[in-house]
């Protein structure tokens, strides 16, 4: 819950900056509407609106004050939006090395240097592998 609340605080700071920027533009229609922030943590939304402090969370008190001030001044509005992917860490498919190659930050099908689609770059026929193995023994 703390990480969601910290993210909500950072989004609130960005929303405040955006609102101040839009107010400085001469031809922008005034008054500037409040910025709606979508959050998928009901606990973070509840904490933002409450006036109660918990001693365990005293290290995020400044963030709580910032969010509460932005909410009360009408700069931001926080709405709950149900997340489509909850718990993606254990539901993410595991990519095996067969047929996929990690290059940079994305996954691509393995291809040889000559353009033919093989399943592995290092694919050596079994008979040739035994021959190579015996030459090193």
PyMOL commands that set and color helices and strands:
alter all, ss='L'
color gray80, all
select helices_A, chain A and resi 2-24+42-49+55-73+88-91+126-136
alter helices_A, ss='H'
color red, helices_A
select strands_A, chain A and resi 35-39+76-80+101-103+106-108
alter strands_A, ss='S'
color yellow, strands_A
deselect
rebuild
show_as cartoon
